[in-house]
Amino acid sequence: MMKKINKVKIRINGKIFNLKPKMTLKDVIIKYKIPLKKVAIELNKKIVNKQQLGKIKIKKFDKIEIVHFIGGG
C-alpha cells in the first residue's frame, strides 16, 4: 500500500499552489526563486520579518502576498 502524501494548499498573490507539508516560508521563497532583497512578504495579512522565514512553517490555506518594490519618482 502506498503512503498518501498530503499536500498543503496555499495561495500566493491570488494563485493556488500545492506544497509539501512542513515547508517553511524560506523553502517557498527558494522554490519560486523570489528575490528577497526586492520584496516584502505578507503572511495572512501580517508583514513577515525576513530573519524569521526559516522558522515559519506553511500551514494549509495560508495566504502569502509578495510585493515587489519598484523604483521611480
WOVENFEN-V914680 format. One record per run of one state. SS is the DSSP state (H for helix, E for strand, L for the rest). FROM is the first residue (numbers start at 1). TO is the last residue. If there is no record, write none. Layout:
SS:FROM:TO ; SS:FROM:TO
//
This chain:
L:1:6 ; E:7:12 ; L:13:14 ; E:15:20 ; L:21:23 ; E:24:24 ; H:25:31 ; L:32:35 ; H:36:38 ; E:39:43 ; L:44:45 ; E:46:47 ; L:48:49 ; H:50:55 ; L:56:56 ; E:57:57 ; L:58:62 ; E:63:68 ; L:69:73
//
